[in-house]
Amino acid sequence: FVVDVHDLFGGRLFAELFRHETNENEDARRPLGMEQLAPALHYIEEHYQSDITLSDLAGACCMNRSYFCRRFHALIGRTAVTYINESRLAKAQALLLTTSLSVSDIALAAGFSDSSYFTRCYRTLYGCPPSEARRAGN
């Protein structure tokens, strides 16, 4: 059995070119994927104060729920529920630093129906409870 060096090198070169080509194509498709998710991101921004379901978001993107969840995680890097909570927490943080509303009122204004859950989420994301963040920010 004889292996031609040119065939071996050509095979590696082709494989490397194909791998590079595939990565470029994936990068080129990423903006298209983000365009597909834009209605869901807009929906979250507009409705963060109300109950948002995955079915609502999938419907806004004209996708079934399962496919939407996979695409969202692949493109955004976290689940839709995590993204919703982080969006709500960002709104809550702004309210904490700019208003004198109580923490429970801020939780409700940011879309959390349970202030204890809000406090847990806030502490997980920011490393301190909301009341401490308010004191540190003022």
N, CA, C and O atoms as CSV, one atom per row, in Angstrom:
chain,resi,resn,atom,element,x,y,z
A,1,PHE,N,N,0.864,-1.184,0.000
A,1,PHE,CA,C,0.000,0.000,0.000
A,1,PHE,C,C,0.895,1.227,0.000
A,1,PHE,O,O,1.740,1.390,0.881
A,2,VAL,N,N,0.706,2.089,-0.993
A,2,VAL,CA,C,1.531,3.280,-1.141
A,2,VAL,C,C,0.644,4.516,-1.013
A,2,VAL,O,O,-0.414,4.603,-1.636
A,3,VAL,N,N,1.094,5.477,-0.190
A,3,VAL,CA,C,0.350,6.717,-0.006
A,3,VAL,C,C,1.122,7.827,-0.686
A,3,VAL,O,O,2.307,8.020,-0.415
A,4,ASP,N,N,0.469,8.547,-1.556
A,4,ASP,CA,C,1.087,9.683,-2.227
A,4,ASP,C,C,1.058,10.878,-1.274
A,4,ASP,O,O,-0.005,11.220,-0.755
A,5,VAL,N,N,2.205,11.519,-1.033
A,5,VAL,CA,C,2.307,12.659,-0.120
A,5,VAL,C,C,1.391,13.791,-0.575
A,5,VAL,O,O,0.812,14.480,0.264
A,6,HIS,N,N,1.248,13.997,-1.876
A,6,HIS,CA,C,0.393,15.065,-2.386
A,6,HIS,C,C,-1.067,14.817,-2.026
A,6,HIS,O,O,-1.790,15.748,-1.671
A,7,ASP,N,N,-1.502,13.550,-2.120
A,7,ASP,CA,C,-2.883,13.221,-1.759
A,7,ASP,C,C,-3.118,13.462,-0.268
A,7,ASP,O,O,-4.149,13.999,0.134
A,8,LEU,N,N,-2.134,13.050,0.547
A,8,LEU,CA,C,-2.274,13.226,1.988
A,8,LEU,C,C,-2.347,14.707,2.345
A,8,LEU,O,O,-3.221,15.132,3.101
A,9,PHE,N,N,-1.408,15.496,1.784
A,9,PHE,CA,C,-1.409,16.927,2.062
A,9,PHE,C,C,-2.673,17.584,1.501
A,9,PHE,O,O,-3.302,18.412,2.159
A,10,GLY,N,N,-3.027,17.200,0.281
A,10,GLY,CA,C,-4.234,17.753,-0.336
A,10,GLY,C,C,-5.471,17.438,0.483
A,10,GLY,O,O,-6.367,18.275,0.588
A,11,GLY,N,N,-5.538,16.254,1.063
A,11,GLY,CA,C,-6.667,15.880,1.910
A,11,GLY,C,C,-6.739,16.731,3.163
A,11,GLY,O,O,-7.815,17.174,3.564
A,12,ARG,N,N,-5.583,16.957,3.781
A,12,ARG,CA,C,-5.554,17.807,4.976
A,12,ARG,C,C,-5.924,19.245,4.630
A,12,ARG,O,O,-6.672,19.908,5.347
A,13,LEU,N,N,-5.377,19.703,3.513
A,13,LEU,CA,C,-5.669,21.062,3.097
A,13,LEU,C,C,-7.155,21.228,2.820
A,13,LEU,O,O,-7.765,22.219,3.222
A,14,PHE,N,N,-7.736,20.246,2.128
A,14,PHE,CA,C,-9.171,20.304,1.836
A,14,PHE,C,C,-9.978,20.300,3.137
A,14,PHE,O,O,-10.930,21.065,3.290
A,15,ALA,N,N,-9.586,19.434,4.067
A,15,ALA,CA,C,-10.308,19.374,5.345
A,15,ALA,C,C,-10.209,20.701,6.085
A,15,ALA,O,O,-11.196,21.173,6.648
A,16,GLU,N,N,-9.019,21.310,6.088
A,16,GLU,CA,C,-8.837,22.593,6.761
A,16,GLU,C,C,-9.655,23.690,6.079
A,16,GLU,O,O,-10.290,24.506,6.747
A,17,LEU,N,N,-9.635,23.701,4.757
A,17,LEU,CA,C,-10.432,24.681,4.022
A,17,LEU,C,C,-11.915,24.483,4.290
A,17,LEU,O,O,-12.648,25.453,4.480
A,18,PHE,N,N,-12.363,23.228,4.306
A,18,PHE,CA,C,-13.774,22.948,4.549
A,18,PHE,C,C,-14.171,23.400,5.953
A,18,PHE,O,O,-15.234,23.992,6.141
A,19,ARG,N,N,-13.307,23.117,6.948
A,19,ARG,CA,C,-13.600,23.521,8.328
A,19,ARG,C,C,-13.675,25.044,8.404
A,19,ARG,O,O,-14.578,25.587,9.041
A,20,HIS,N,N,-12.745,25.731,7.768
A,20,HIS,CA,C,-12.757,27.194,7.766
A,20,HIS,C,C,-14.001,27.725,7.060
A,20,HIS,O,O,-14.636,28.669,7.532
A,21,GLU,N,N,-14.343,27.116,5.934
A,21,GLU,CA,C,-15.532,27.520,5.177
A,21,GLU,C,C,-16.787,27.328,6.022
A,21,GLU,O,O,-17.671,28.185,6.017
A,22,THR,N,N,-16.877,26.214,6.748
A,22,THR,CA,C,-18.044,25.943,7.572
A,22,THR,C,C,-18.171,26.996,8.672
A,22,THR,O,O,-19.269,27.490,8.928
A,23,ASN,N,N,-17.056,27.346,9.329
A,23,ASN,CA,C,-17.115,28.355,10.388
A,23,ASN,C,C,-17.543,29.702,9.844
A,23,ASN,O,O,-18.320,30.404,10.491
A,24,GLU,N,N,-17.052,30.086,8.663
A,24,GLU,CA,C,-17.475,31.356,8.066
A,24,GLU,C,C,-18.958,31.338,7.756
A,24,GLU,O,O,-19.652,32.331,7.974
A,25,ASN,N,N,-19.456,30.204,7.245
A,25,ASN,CA,C,-20.882,30.106,6.944
A,25,ASN,C,C,-21.714,30.195,8.214
A,25,ASN,O,O,-22.774,30.820,8.217
A,26,GLU,N,N,-21.245,29.575,9.294
A,26,GLU,CA,C,-21.974,29.660,10.558
A,26,GLU,C,C,-22.016,31.098,11.052
A,26,GLU,O,O,-23.055,31.564,11.519
A,27,ASP,N,N,-20.894,31.804,10.953
A,27,ASP,CA,C,-20.861,33.199,11.368
A,27,ASP,C,C,-21.787,34.048,10.503
A,27,ASP,O,O,-22.438,34.967,11.000
A,28,ALA,N,N,-21.844,33.741,9.217
A,28,ALA,CA,C,-22.710,34.497,8.310
A,28,ALA,C,C,-24.181,34.244,8.620
A,28,ALA,O,O,-25.019,35.124,8.422
A,29,ARG,N,N,-24.497,33.043,9.107
A,29,ARG,CA,C,-25.898,32.727,9.423
A,29,ARG,C,C,-26.328,33.313,10.760
A,29,ARG,O,O,-27.524,33.491,10.993
A,30,ARG,N,N,-25.382,33.618,11.644
A,30,ARG,CA,C,-25.733,34.119,12.979
A,30,ARG,C,C,-26.620,35.364,12.911
A,30,ARG,O,O,-27.625,35.402,13.621
A,31,PRO,N,N,-26.312,36.390,12.097
A,31,PRO,CA,C,-27.220,37.544,12.040
A,31,PRO,C,C,-28.618,37.159,11.574
A,31,PRO,O,O,-29.605,37.725,12.044
A,32,LEU,N,N,-28.711,36.201,10.653
A,32,LEU,CA,C,-30.021,35.746,10.208
A,32,LEU,C,C,-30.782,35.128,11.371
A,32,LEU,O,O,-31.978,35.367,11.534
A,33,GLY,N,N,-30.090,34.334,12.180
A,33,GLY,CA,C,-30.716,33.741,13.349
A,33,GLY,C,C,-31.186,34.792,14.324
A,33,GLY,O,O,-32.265,34.677,14.905
A,34,MET,N,N,-30.366,35.828,14.505
A,34,MET,CA,C,-30.745,36.908,15.411
A,34,MET,C,C,-31.959,37.656,14.871
A,34,MET,O,O,-32.806,38.108,15.641
A,35,GLU,N,N,-32.043,37.786,13.554
A,35,GLU,CA,C,-33.228,38.405,12.958
A,35,GLU,C,C,-34.469,37.574,13.260
A,35,GLU,O,O,-35.551,38.122,13.468
A,36,GLN,N,N,-34.314,36.258,13.285
A,36,GLN,CA,C,-35.441,35.384,13.601
A,36,GLN,C,C,-35.901,35.595,15.037
A,36,GLN,O,O,-37.091,35.485,15.333
A,37,LEU,N,N,-34.968,35.897,15.921
A,37,LEU,CA,C,-35.305,36.061,17.342
A,37,LEU,C,C,-35.698,37.490,17.705
A,37,LEU,O,O,-36.179,37.734,18.812
A,38,ALA,N,N,-35.505,38.424,16.804
A,38,ALA,CA,C,-35.797,39.834,17.097
A,38,ALA,C,C,-37.223,40.050,17.605
A,38,ALA,O,O,-37.410,40.829,18.539
A,39,PRO,N,N,-38.241,39.392,17.030
A,39,PRO,CA,C,-39.592,39.606,17.572
A,39,PRO,C,C,-39.716,39.166,19.037
A,39,PRO,O,O,-40.431,39.803,19.811
A,40,ALA,N,N,-39.039,38.101,19.418
A,40,ALA,CA,C,-39.098,37.643,20.812
A,40,ALA,C,C,-38.391,38.626,21.730
A,40,ALA,O,O,-38.892,38.933,22.811
A,41,LEU,N,N,-37.238,39.122,21.313
A,41,LEU,CA,C,-36.502,40.086,22.132
A,41,LEU,C,C,-37.307,41.373,22.303
A,41,LEU,O,O,-37.327,41.968,23.381
A,42,HIS,N,N,-37.960,41.788,21.238
A,42,HIS,CA,C,-38.820,42.970,21.306
A,42,HIS,C,C,-40.018,42.701,22.232
A,42,HIS,O,O,-40.407,43.561,23.022
A,43,TYR,N,N,-40.589,41.511,22.122
A,43,TYR,CA,C,-41.724,41.143,22.970
A,43,TYR,C,C,-41.322,41.197,24.446
A,43,TYR,O,O,-42.075,41.701,25.279
A,44,ILE,N,N,-40.146,40.681,24.764
A,44,ILE,CA,C,-39.667,40.706,26.148
A,44,ILE,C,C,-39.505,42.148,26.623
A,44,ILE,O,O,-39.904,42.486,27.738
A,45,GLU,N,N,-38.931,42.982,25.795
A,45,GLU,CA,C,-38.718,44.389,26.151
A,45,GLU,C,C,-40.041,45.108,26.405
A,45,GLU,O,O,-40.144,45.929,27.317
A,46,GLU,N,N,-41.034,44.801,25.607
A,46,GLU,CA,C,-42.330,45.478,25.719
A,46,GLU,C,C,-43.229,44.905,26.813
A,46,GLU,O,O,-44.065,45.624,27.361
A,47,HIS,N,N,-43.069,43.624,27.138
A,47,HIS,CA,C,-43.998,42.963,28.061
A,47,HIS,C,C,-43.322,42.417,29.316
A,47,HIS,O,O,-43.868,41.521,29.959
A,48,TYR,N,N,-42.152,42.933,29.681
A,48,TYR,CA,C,-41.422,42.381,30.818
A,48,TYR,C,C,-42.228,42.449,32.117
A,48,TYR,O,O,-41.988,41.656,33.028
A,49,GLN,N,N,-43.177,43.381,32.217
A,49,GLN,CA,C,-43.956,43.524,33.450
A,49,GLN,C,C,-45.059,42.474,33.581
A,49,GLN,O,O,-45.590,42.265,34.672
A,50,SER,N,N,-45.399,41.827,32.495
A,50,SER,CA,C,-46.479,40.831,32.541
A,50,SER,C,C,-45.912,39.422,32.452
A,50,SER,O,O,-44.711,39.234,32.259
A,51,ASP,N,N,-46.776,38.452,32.593
A,51,ASP,CA,C,-46.387,37.054,32.509
A,51,ASP,C,C,-46.023,36.743,31.054
A,51,ASP,O,O,-46.834,36.953,30.152
A,52,ILE,N,N,-44.828,36.253,30.830
A,52,ILE,CA,C,-44.366,35.906,29.484
A,52,ILE,C,C,-44.144,34.401,29.442
A,52,ILE,O,O,-43.411,33.850,30.263
A,53,THR,N,N,-44.774,33.748,28.491
A,53,THR,CA,C,-44.573,32.313,28.339
A,53,THR,C,C,-43.665,32.034,27.146
A,53,THR,O,O,-43.526,32.858,26.243
A,54,LEU,N,N,-43.063,30.875,27.165
A,54,LEU,CA,C,-42.238,30.468,26.027
A,54,LEU,C,C,-43.082,30.338,24.773
A,54,LEU,O,O,-42.599,30.589,23.669
A,55,SER,N,N,-44.336,29.950,24.935
A,55,SER,CA,C,-45.238,29.855,23.786
A,55,SER,C,C,-45.494,31.233,23.182
A,55,SER,O,O,-45.583,31.366,21.961
A,56,ASP,N,N,-45.613,32.253,24.023
A,56,ASP,CA,C,-45.773,33.630,23.520
A,56,ASP,C,C,-44.573,34.027,22.658
A,56,ASP,O,O,-44.730,34.573,21.567
A,57,LEU,N,N,-43.376,33.742,23.168
A,57,LEU,CA,C,-42.159,34.124,22.458
A,57,LEU,C,C,-41.996,33.331,21.164
A,57,LEU,O,O,-41.637,33.883,20.124
A,58,ALA,N,N,-42.261,32.045,21.242
A,58,ALA,CA,C,-42.158,31.201,20.046
A,58,ALA,C,C,-43.161,31.665,18.992
A,58,ALA,O,O,-42.835,31.726,17.807
A,59,GLY,N,N,-44.366,31.989,19.416
A,59,GLY,CA,C,-45.389,32.476,18.496
A,59,GLY,C,C,-44.992,33.782,17.837
A,59,GLY,O,O,-45.260,33.991,16.653
A,60,ALA,N,N,-44.351,34.668,18.602
A,60,ALA,CA,C,-43.909,35.939,18.037
A,60,ALA,C,C,-42.882,35.720,16.926
A,60,ALA,O,O,-42.760,36.536,16.012
A,61,CYS,N,N,-42.148,34.615,17.014
A,61,CYS,CA,C,-41.118,34.302,16.009
A,61,CYS,C,C,-41.607,33.301,14.962
A,61,CYS,O,O,-40.844,32.875,14.095
A,62,CYS,N,N,-42.881,32.932,15.052
A,62,CYS,CA,C,-43.461,31.939,14.131
A,62,CYS,C,C,-42.688,30.625,14.167
A,62,CYS,O,O,-42.378,30.047,13.126
A,63,MET,N,N,-42.379,30.159,15.381
A,63,MET,CA,C,-41.672,28.895,15.572
A,63,MET,C,C,-42.455,28.060,16.571
A,63,MET,O,O,-43.252,28.587,17.348
A,64,ASN,N,N,-42.220,26.744,16.542
A,64,ASN,CA,C,-42.800,25.950,17.622
A,64,ASN,C,C,-41.928,26.140,18.858
A,64,ASN,O,O,-40.768,26.541,18.759
A,65,ARG,N,N,-42.490,25.852,19.999
A,65,ARG,CA,C,-41.850,26.158,21.279
A,65,ARG,C,C,-40.491,25.467,21.441
A,65,ARG,O,O,-39.523,26.089,21.878
A,66,SER,N,N,-40.428,24.208,21.094
A,66,SER,CA,C,-39.201,23.440,21.258
A,66,SER,C,C,-38.077,23.985,20.380
A,66,SER,O,O,-36.953,24.171,20.847
A,67,TYR,N,N,-38.381,24.239,19.119
A,67,TYR,CA,C,-37.378,24.776,18.196
A,67,TYR,C,C,-36.941,26.169,18.654
A,67,TYR,O,O,-35.753,26.491,18.624
A,68,PHE,N,N,-37.889,26.982,19.071
A,68,PHE,CA,C,-37.566,28.321,19.558
A,68,PHE,C,C,-36.580,28.248,20.724
A,68,PHE,O,O,-35.591,28.981,20.740
A,69,CYS,N,N,-36.834,27.383,21.689
A,69,CYS,CA,C,-35.962,27.271,22.864
A,69,CYS,C,C,-34.551,26.863,22.466
A,69,CYS,O,O,-33.580,27.404,22.996
A,70,ARG,N,N,-34.424,25.919,21.541
A,70,ARG,CA,C,-33.102,25.497,21.076
A,70,ARG,C,C,-32.380,26.633,20.357
A,70,ARG,O,O,-31.202,26.881,20.613
A,71,ARG,N,N,-33.085,27.326,19.455
A,71,ARG,CA,C,-32.480,28.425,18.702
A,71,ARG,C,C,-32.076,29.573,19.638
A,71,ARG,O,O,-30.991,30.139,19.504
A,72,PHE,N,N,-32.948,29.905,20.571
A,72,PHE,CA,C,-32.669,30.994,21.505
A,72,PHE,C,C,-31.392,30.695,22.278
A,72,PHE,O,O,-30.502,31.541,22.368
A,73,HIS,N,N,-31.303,29.496,22.833
A,73,HIS,CA,C,-30.135,29.136,23.620
A,73,HIS,C,C,-28.881,29.113,22.756
A,73,HIS,O,O,-27.818,29.551,23.198
A,74,ALA,N,N,-28.989,28.618,21.552
A,74,ALA,CA,C,-27.828,28.545,20.659
A,74,ALA,C,C,-27.324,29.935,20.275
A,74,ALA,O,O,-26.115,30.150,20.187
A,75,LEU,N,N,-28.225,30.864,20.049
A,75,LEU,CA,C,-27.834,32.191,19.579
A,75,LEU,C,C,-27.543,33.185,20.703
A,75,LEU,O,O,-26.644,34.017,20.579
A,76,ILE,N,N,-28.292,33.101,21.788
A,76,ILE,CA,C,-28.135,34.059,22.885
A,76,ILE,C,C,-27.153,33.545,23.943
A,76,ILE,O,O,-26.498,34.334,24.624
A,77,GLY,N,N,-27.058,32.228,24.074
A,77,GLY,CA,C,-26.121,31.652,25.033
A,77,GLY,C,C,-26.711,31.375,26.396
A,77,GLY,O,O,-25.990,30.969,27.307
A,78,ARG,N,N,-27.988,31.580,26.555
A,78,ARG,CA,C,-28.701,31.239,27.791
A,78,ARG,C,C,-30.159,30.971,27.435
A,78,ARG,O,O,-30.608,31.268,26.328
A,79,THR,N,N,-30.879,30.412,28.380
A,79,THR,CA,C,-32.265,30.084,28.102
A,79,THR,C,C,-33.111,31.355,28.023
A,79,THR,O,O,-32.716,32.415,28.508
A,80,ALA,N,N,-34.254,31.225,27.415
A,80,ALA,CA,C,-35.165,32.371,27.310
A,80,ALA,C,C,-35.622,32.820,28.698
A,80,ALA,O,O,-35.747,34.018,28.950
A,81,VAL,N,N,-35.867,31.881,29.587
A,81,VAL,CA,C,-36.315,32.234,30.942
A,81,VAL,C,C,-35.221,33.010,31.672
A,81,VAL,O,O,-35.511,33.996,32.350
A,82,THR,N,N,-33.983,32.579,31.541
A,82,THR,CA,C,-32.872,33.296,32.160
A,82,THR,C,C,-32.758,34.701,31.575
A,82,THR,O,O,-32.539,35.670,32.302
A,83,TYR,N,N,-32.909,34.801,30.256
A,83,TYR,CA,C,-32.837,36.108,29.595
A,83,TYR,C,C,-33.959,37.030,30.087
A,83,TYR,O,O,-33.724,38.213,30.337
A,84,ILE,N,N,-35.165,36.498,30.225
A,84,ILE,CA,C,-36.295,37.290,30.724
A,84,ILE,C,C,-35.982,37.798,32.128
A,84,ILE,O,O,-36.157,38.980,32.420
A,85,ASN,N,N,-35.520,36.901,32.993
A,85,ASN,CA,C,-35.212,37.301,34.370
A,85,ASN,C,C,-34.105,38.343,34.410
A,85,ASN,O,O,-34.183,39.295,35.186
A,86,GLU,N,N,-33.067,38.178,33.578
A,86,GLU,CA,C,-31.988,39.165,33.560
A,86,GLU,C,C,-32.489,40.522,33.061
A,86,GLU,O,O,-32.057,41.565,33.553
A,87,SER,N,N,-33.388,40.506,32.099
A,87,SER,CA,C,-33.970,41.770,31.617
A,87,SER,C,C,-34.772,42.438,32.720
A,87,SER,O,O,-34.667,43.647,32.928
A,88,ARG,N,N,-35.562,41.660,33.418
A,88,ARG,CA,C,-36.356,42.197,34.522
A,88,ARG,C,C,-35.465,42.722,35.640
A,88,ARG,O,O,-35.746,43.767,36.226
A,89,LEU,N,N,-34.395,41.999,35.932
A,89,LEU,CA,C,-33.488,42.428,36.989
A,89,LEU,C,C,-32.777,43.727,36.624
A,89,LEU,O,O,-32.531,44.564,37.493
A,90,ALA,N,N,-32.447,43.901,35.359
A,90,ALA,CA,C,-31.829,45.166,34.927
A,90,ALA,C,C,-32.799,46.323,35.128
A,90,ALA,O,O,-32.402,47.397,35.579
A,91,LYS,N,N,-34.080,46.107,34.794
A,91,LYS,CA,C,-35.093,47.151,35.012
A,91,LYS,C,C,-35.231,47.440,36.506
A,91,LYS,O,O,-35.328,48.594,36.923
A,92,ALA,N,N,-35.237,46.368,37.306
A,92,ALA,CA,C,-35.373,46.527,38.754
A,92,ALA,C,C,-34.190,47.274,39.340
A,92,ALA,O,O,-34.361,48.114,40.224
A,93,GLN,N,N,-32.999,46.976,38.860
A,93,GLN,CA,C,-31.821,47.654,39.373
A,93,GLN,C,C,-31.902,49.160,39.097
A,93,GLN,O,O,-31.553,49.974,39.953
A,94,ALA,N,N,-32.356,49.513,37.919
A,94,ALA,CA,C,-32.514,50.938,37.595
A,94,ALA,C,C,-33.521,51.589,38.537
A,94,ALA,O,O,-33.310,52.711,38.999
A,95,LEU,N,N,-34.611,50.886,38.820
A,95,LEU,CA,C,-35.617,51.428,39.747
A,95,LEU,C,C,-35.064,51.549,41.163
A,95,LEU,O,O,-35.354,52.519,41.865
A,96,LEU,N,N,-34.273,50.574,41.581
A,96,LEU,CA,C,-33.676,50.629,42.915
A,96,LEU,C,C,-32.815,51.872,43.087
A,96,LEU,O,O,-32.810,52.497,44.148
A,97,LEU,N,N,-32.096,52.216,42.046
A,97,LEU,CA,C,-31.147,53.320,42.143
A,97,LEU,C,C,-31.758,54.683,41.848
A,97,LEU,O,O,-31.146,55.711,42.140
A,98,THR,N,N,-32.961,54.706,41.273
A,98,THR,CA,C,-33.534,55.999,40.863
A,98,THR,C,C,-34.871,56.325,41.524
A,98,THR,O,O,-35.394,57.422,41.331
A,99,THR,N,N,-35.429,55.407,42.292
A,99,THR,CA,C,-36.718,55.674,42.944
A,99,THR,C,C,-36.633,55.331,44.423
A,99,THR,O,O,-35.654,54.752,44.895
A,100,SER,N,N,-37.674,55.700,45.131
A,100,SER,CA,C,-37.760,55.329,46.547
A,100,SER,C,C,-38.824,54.253,46.767
A,100,SER,O,O,-39.270,54.040,47.895
A,101,LEU,N,N,-39.229,53.577,45.695
A,101,LEU,CA,C,-40.203,52.489,45.818
A,101,LEU,C,C,-39.654,51.387,46.709
A,101,LEU,O,O,-38.442,51.183,46.780
A,102,SER,N,N,-40.537,50.683,47.383
A,102,SER,CA,C,-40.098,49.555,48.211
A,102,SER,C,C,-39.595,48.433,47.313
A,102,SER,O,O,-39.918,48.379,46.126
A,103,VAL,N,N,-38.811,47.548,47.885
A,103,VAL,CA,C,-38.265,46.423,47.120
A,103,VAL,C,C,-39.389,45.568,46.565
A,103,VAL,O,O,-39.302,45.114,45.424
A,104,SER,N,N,-40.439,45.334,47.336
A,104,SER,CA,C,-41.551,44.518,46.834
A,104,SER,C,C,-42.293,45.228,45.704
A,104,SER,O,O,-42.741,44.573,44.763
A,105,ASP,N,N,-42.433,46.548,45.777
A,105,ASP,CA,C,-43.064,47.290,44.675
A,105,ASP,C,C,-42.191,47.255,43.417
A,105,ASP,O,O,-42.701,47.171,42.300
A,106,ILE,N,N,-40.895,47.319,43.609
A,106,ILE,CA,C,-39.976,47.237,42.467
A,106,ILE,C,C,-40.049,45.849,41.838
A,106,ILE,O,O,-40.034,45.709,40.615
A,107,ALA,N,N,-40.129,44.837,42.679
A,107,ALA,CA,C,-40.248,43.466,42.157
A,107,ALA,C,C,-41.485,43.350,41.269
A,107,ALA,O,O,-41.414,42.798,40.171
A,108,LEU,N,N,-42.607,43.864,41.737
A,108,LEU,CA,C,-43.844,43.819,40.945
A,108,LEU,C,C,-43.730,44.652,39.674
A,108,LEU,O,O,-44.182,44.227,38.611
A,109,ALA,N,N,-43.126,45.841,39.780
A,109,ALA,CA,C,-42.978,46.711,38.616
A,109,ALA,C,C,-42.068,46.094,37.560
A,109,ALA,O,O,-42.219,46.366,36.369
A,110,ALA,N,N,-41.128,45.266,37.994
A,110,ALA,CA,C,-40.198,44.634,37.061
A,110,ALA,C,C,-40.743,43.323,36.492
A,110,ALA,O,O,-40.107,42.705,35.638
A,111,GLY,N,N,-41.908,42.905,36.959
A,111,GLY,CA,C,-42.516,41.704,36.394
A,111,GLY,C,C,-42.399,40.456,37.244
A,111,GLY,O,O,-42.779,39.374,36.798
A,112,PHE,N,N,-41.884,40.577,38.454
A,112,PHE,CA,C,-41.799,39.431,39.358
A,112,PHE,C,C,-43.051,39.405,40.223
A,112,PHE,O,O,-43.392,40.408,40.849
A,113,SER,N,N,-43.727,38.284,40.261
A,113,SER,CA,C,-44.949,38.191,41.068
A,113,SER,C,C,-44.636,37.846,42.521
A,113,SER,O,O,-45.502,37.981,43.386
A,114,ASP,N,N,-43.425,37.407,42.797
A,114,ASP,CA,C,-43.026,36.999,44.141
A,114,ASP,C,C,-41.753,37.761,44.521
A,114,ASP,O,O,-40.715,37.602,43.878
A,115,SER,N,N,-41.836,38.585,45.563
A,115,SER,CA,C,-40.678,39.399,45.939
A,115,SER,C,C,-39.535,38.551,46.505
A,115,SER,O,O,-38.370,38.930,46.389
A,116,SER,N,N,-39.857,37.415,47.111
A,116,SER,CA,C,-38.790,36.529,47.608
A,116,SER,C,C,-37.997,35.945,46.443
A,116,SER,O,O,-36.770,35.868,46.496
A,117,TYR,N,N,-38.702,35.535,45.394
A,117,TYR,CA,C,-38.030,35.017,44.202
A,117,TYR,C,C,-37.193,36.124,43.561
A,117,TYR,O,O,-36.071,35.881,43.119
A,118,PHE,N,N,-37.736,37.326,43.514
A,118,PHE,CA,C,-36.997,38.472,42.983
A,118,PHE,C,C,-35.702,38.674,43.753
A,118,PHE,O,O,-34.645,38.859,43.148
A,119,THR,N,N,-35.769,38.641,45.071
A,119,THR,CA,C,-34.585,38.845,45.899
A,119,THR,C,C,-33.550,37.753,45.653
A,119,THR,O,O,-32.356,38.039,45.562
A,120,ARG,N,N,-34.002,36.496,45.545
A,120,ARG,CA,C,-33.077,35.395,45.257
A,120,ARG,C,C,-32.395,35.590,43.906
A,120,ARG,O,O,-31.178,35.447,43.791
A,121,CYS,N,N,-33.181,35.916,42.892
A,121,CYS,CA,C,-32.617,36.135,41.550
A,121,CYS,C,C,-31.645,37.304,41.551
A,121,CYS,O,O,-30.574,37.230,40.948
A,122,TYR,N,N,-32.019,38.381,42.228
A,122,TYR,CA,C,-31.169,39.570,42.283
A,122,TYR,C,C,-29.836,39.230,42.949
A,122,TYR,O,O,-28.772,39.597,42.449
A,123,ARG,N,N,-29.903,38.534,44.069
A,123,ARG,CA,C,-28.688,38.165,44.798
A,123,ARG,C,C,-27.800,37.252,43.945
A,123,ARG,O,O,-26.577,37.389,43.953
A,124,THR,N,N,-28.414,36.330,43.217
A,124,THR,CA,C,-27.653,35.412,42.364
A,124,THR,C,C,-26.929,36.175,41.258
A,124,THR,O,O,-25.758,35.911,40.986
A,125,LEU,N,N,-27.619,37.116,40.623
A,125,LEU,CA,C,-27.017,37.841,39.502
A,125,LEU,C,C,-26.026,38.911,39.953
A,125,LEU,O,O,-24.950,39.042,39.369
A,126,TYR,N,N,-26.377,39.672,40.980
A,126,TYR,CA,C,-25.565,40.823,41.370
A,126,TYR,C,C,-24.708,40.603,42.620
A,126,TYR,O,O,-23.868,41.443,42.942
A,127,GLY,N,N,-24.905,39.498,43.320
A,127,GLY,CA,C,-24.059,39.191,44.463
A,127,GLY,C,C,-24.456,39.811,45.782
A,127,GLY,O,O,-23.757,39.643,46.781
A,128,CYS,N,N,-25.572,40.528,45.804
A,128,CYS,CA,C,-26.054,41.120,47.051
A,128,CYS,C,C,-27.568,41.283,46.941
A,128,CYS,O,O,-28.111,41.300,45.837
A,129,PRO,N,N,-28.247,41.400,48.076
A,129,PRO,CA,C,-29.694,41.614,48.010
A,129,PRO,C,C,-30.024,43.014,47.499
A,129,PRO,O,O,-29.192,43.917,47.594
A,130,PRO,N,N,-31.216,43.202,46.962
A,130,PRO,CA,C,-31.589,44.501,46.420
A,130,PRO,C,C,-31.496,45.644,47.426
A,130,PRO,O,O,-31.089,46.748,47.065
A,131,SER,N,N,-31.862,45.401,48.669
A,131,SER,CA,C,-31.811,46.463,49.672
A,131,SER,C,C,-30.370,46.942,49.890
A,131,SER,O,O,-30.134,48.136,50.070
A,132,GLU,N,N,-29.434,46.034,49.875
A,132,GLU,CA,C,-28.022,46.405,50.027
A,132,GLU,C,C,-27.517,47.171,48.801
A,132,GLU,O,O,-26.731,48.110,48.928
A,133,ALA,N,N,-27.972,46.765,47.623
A,133,ALA,CA,C,-27.587,47.467,46.390
A,133,ALA,C,C,-28.102,48.904,46.412
A,133,ALA,O,O,-27.422,49.830,45.969
A,134,ARG,N,N,-29.301,49.070,46.930
A,134,ARG,CA,C,-29.861,50.425,47.027
A,134,ARG,C,C,-29.024,51.298,47.960
A,134,ARG,O,O,-28.712,52.444,47.635
A,135,ARG,N,N,-28.665,50.754,49.115
A,135,ARG,CA,C,-27.854,51.516,50.077
A,135,ARG,C,C,-26.488,51.869,49.477
A,135,ARG,O,O,-25.989,52.978,49.668
A,136,ALA,N,N,-25.895,50.927,48.758
A,136,ALA,CA,C,-24.574,51.159,48.159
A,136,ALA,C,C,-24.651,52.162,47.013
A,136,ALA,O,O,-23.690,52.891,46.763
A,137,GLY,N,N,-25.800,52.208,46.305
A,137,GLY,CA,C,-25.953,53.101,45.166
A,137,GLY,C,C,-26.295,54.524,45.548
A,137,GLY,O,O,-26.104,55.426,44.734
A,138,ASN,N,N,-26.787,54.765,46.736
A,138,ASN,CA,C,-27.187,56.124,47.149
A,138,ASN,C,C,-26.115,56.829,47.915
A,138,ASN,O,O,-26.301,57.973,48.328
